[in-house]
């Protein structure tokens, strides 16, 4: 039987069964129901690609390029690429076509009837795996996933194709072929913007392969990457200068344009590199991973800034003052949401470039646990800040007293709070410590307590004390800011001190403003001083009075009078007892 050329065999498979029938549906998936169907589908689709590739080289245009890309995409459906990172899956599948074509052209033809599943023979139960004779290239039945039940070129075979190709490419094809080195054709291929005569006529010194890609393509890619980096940096520098005198929402909006610009430029550069330069080999895989990582990082950056932009836009409304408690709570929420959003994008991107998300999350969990152990104070302060925001013991702008300190709250952050003391000193207090302390919020008072003890001279008479108490009470009761309720205001003598008679004055001043309270307290204290002066007495000072006189001893007359009174009381008690005993009835 005469040997049929492999090229003719490809055309036979490509058009077999179509004569006199309706055209093949280009959207229908290739047949993968058996090893024979998968192998013949590859040969058939390879013939289509070869024909379209020749047309494209004869007249480069966008339509021809898109047609080739669709052909390669259909061919990838014959390969089990699940183990390949999705960021490089298309490039690996496209390269596998060139490797397989070169290998099959250099091995003996495989009789179609000998492949399990071929028509015209009862195969019974098909084997789960078939190996191309004379090679280690396998077609295996997929057991699970969306492609379960299909026979596909195994992922292990796809990964080893470069190894097989390197071993056999030095041999001549065993049959006439249009393209002796398909892999080389893929490496030299460019988009419609690069005429084939120009690229193939470049000096050999810049056509040498670097990681599977011609040197001139590598250099062009690096130049494009540098242009993207410079354009992004220049834009970031310009927006940073513009943002200095803008409001926070507008400033964040301009800031958001930087990651968006980076994302757009990276997409545009990737399109040009993929569809015009057409990288290949390990360099192409590295470029795909680098671009994917850059896109996900730009997305995470944009998500982070967007969270703050949304929050600042809300705070910019008249209902929420910039330094209010709610504003700081919203900013803390923006930080948390930004971390979660950016982290989710980064983890998803890591999974896309080949780092398993489950392992990454588990690693982050273990690392997070170790980090938490190493930074317990930081975690404690973070939760302390959350508890402060939840309990709201004070707001920004309130005057508080905590532990041994006090002052006006200027900011509440996720780790610490900043408090300005009365002398102007700014104190940073960790939220974990602040959450444990007893906090007195003076700004939250609805009224202020006025309480003073007046130390009056001992020469003050009872009449003076009575008059002074009534006068001070009248002064307090007539004041419009003094509360009259629950027995207040109250002015009473509370004790005799070592050098003064103590009179307590208590009332409530109806204001929560500490500055206003101090003014009212001053006016009340001045009025009390005038009342004391009017009463003819004064404030006592800590003092001792020494009385110099002759000691005349004990008053004997007074002593005799007291002794007689005691004897008379005792005699009266005894007589009363005898009289009571004589009046009792006798029994017997």
Secondary structure, DSSP 8 states (H G I E B T S, - for coil): -----HHHHHHHHHHTTTTTS----TTS----SSHHHHHHHHHHHHHHHHHHHHHHHHS--HHHHHHHHHHHHHHHTTB--TTS-TTTHHHHHHHHHHHHHHHHTTS----GGGSTT-TTS---S--SEEE-TTS--EEEE--SSTTTT-EEE-HHHHHHHHHHHHHHTTS--SS--S-S-HHHHHHH---TTS-HHHHHTS-GGGTSEETTEEHHHHHHHHHHHHHHHHHHHHHHHHHHHHGGGS-HHHHHHHHHHHHHHHHHHHHHHHHHIIIII---HHHHHHHHHHHHHHHHHHHHHHHHHHHHHHHHHHHTSTTS-TTSHHHHHHHHHHHHHHHHHHHHHHHHHHHHTT--HHHHHHHHHHHHHHHHHHTHHHHHHHHHHHHHHHH-S--TT-EEEETTEEEEEEEE-SSEEEEE-TTS-EEEEEHHHHHHS-EEEGGG-SSEEEEEEEEE-TT--HHHHHHHHHHHHHHHHHSTTB--BTTBSEEEEEEE-SSSEEEEEEEEES---HHHHHHHHHHHHHHHHHHHHHTT--B--S-------------HHHHHHHHHHHHHHHHHHHHHHHHHHHTS----
